[in-house]
């Protein structure tokens, strides 16, 4: 292995995944919702934040709509 490499001859290119990067957001979630996804994360070995993202992505892909009825 060389001590130094000349990188000046390398061609640069745009990151093809840059448009698919995630955006950091702050959300308030109920404790039971977080507990559900954390338990699911332990079962599956997938981080709970990734599971929440996958679930929301599925909602987007299937155009799920929520039925909200506020009762007084």
GROMACS elastic network, one bead per residue, 0.5 to 0.9 nm:
[ bonds ]
;  ai    aj funct       b0    kb
    1     4     6  0.86754   500
    2     5     6  0.66655   500
    6     9     6  0.70616   500
    6    10     6  0.85524   500
    7    10     6  0.55101   500
    7    11     6  0.89528   500
    8    11     6  0.82207   500
   13    16     6  0.85895   500
   14    17     6  0.87573   500
   14    18     6  0.80812   500
   15    18     6  0.54014   500
   15    19     6  0.84459   500
   16    19     6  0.72423   500
   16    20     6  0.84152   500
   17    20     6  0.52730   500
   17    21     6  0.67221   500
   18    21     6  0.54804   500
   19    22     6  0.87068   500
   29    32     6  0.83453   500
   29    33     6  0.65209   500
   29    34     6  0.67207   500
   30    33     6  0.52636   500
   30    34     6  0.64772   500
   30    35     6  0.86901   500
   31    34     6  0.51664   500
   31    35     6  0.60552   500
   31    36     6  0.85479   500
   32    36     6  0.60393   500
   32    37     6  0.87144   500
   33    36     6  0.51219   500
   33    37     6  0.64250   500
   33    38     6  0.85981   500
   34    37     6  0.53131   500
   34    38     6  0.60203   500
   34    39     6  0.85512   500
   34    48     6  0.80399   500
   35    38     6  0.50334   500
   35    39     6  0.60457   500
   35    40     6  0.84675   500
   36    39     6  0.53031   500
   36    40     6  0.62119   500
   36    41     6  0.85775   500
   36    48     6  0.89571   500
   37    41     6  0.59346   500
   37    42     6  0.86381   500
   37    47     6  0.86830   500
   37    48     6  0.53029   500
   37    49     6  0.79117   500
   37    51     6  0.68555   500
   37    52     6  0.69921   500
   38    42     6  0.63597   500
   38    43     6  0.87735   500
   38    47     6  0.76983   500
   38    48     6  0.51730   500
   38    49     6  0.84734   500
   38    51     6  0.88814   500
   39    42     6  0.51645   500
   39    43     6  0.64279   500
   39    44     6  0.87645   500
   39    48     6  0.81825   500
   40    43     6  0.50704   500
   40    44     6  0.61168   500
   40    45     6  0.81617   500
   40    46     6  0.81046   500
   40    47     6  0.88633   500
   40    48     6  0.72432   500
   40    51     6  0.81176   500
   41    44     6  0.52090   500
   41    45     6  0.53706   500
   41    46     6  0.50245   500
   41    47     6  0.53877   500
   41    49     6  0.86809   500
   41    50     6  0.87791   500
   41    51     6  0.71578   500
   42    45     6  0.53567   500
   42    46     6  0.72956   500
   42    47     6  0.79938   500
   42    48     6  0.83002   500
   43    46     6  0.81632   500
   44    47     6  0.84688   500
   45    48     6  0.88168   500
   46    49     6  0.84806   500
   46    50     6  0.67243   500
   46    51     6  0.66905   500
   47    50     6  0.53100   500
   47    51     6  0.64255   500
   47    52     6  0.89039   500
   48    52     6  0.62487   500
   48    53     6  0.85944   500
   49    52     6  0.51210   500
   49    53     6  0.62185   500
   49    54     6  0.86070   500
   50    54     6  0.60429   500
   50    55     6  0.85540   500
   51    55     6  0.61133   500
   51    56     6  0.85695   500
   52    55     6  0.51386   500
   52    56     6  0.61999   500
   52    57     6  0.84988   500
   53    56     6  0.51452   500
   53    57     6  0.59648   500
   53    58     6  0.85354   500
   54    58     6  0.61501   500
   54    59     6  0.86671   500
   55    58     6  0.50815   500
   55    59     6  0.63620   500
   55    60     6  0.88128   500
   56    60     6  0.63355   500
   56    61     6  0.86667   500
   57    60     6  0.50605   500
   57    61     6  0.61528   500
   57    62     6  0.86257   500
   58    62     6  0.60448   500
   58    63     6  0.82168   500
   58    64     6  0.82895   500
   59    62     6  0.53256   500
   59    63     6  0.57314   500
   59    65     6  0.79641   500
   60    63     6  0.50189   500
   60    64     6  0.65843   500
   61    64     6  0.79604   500
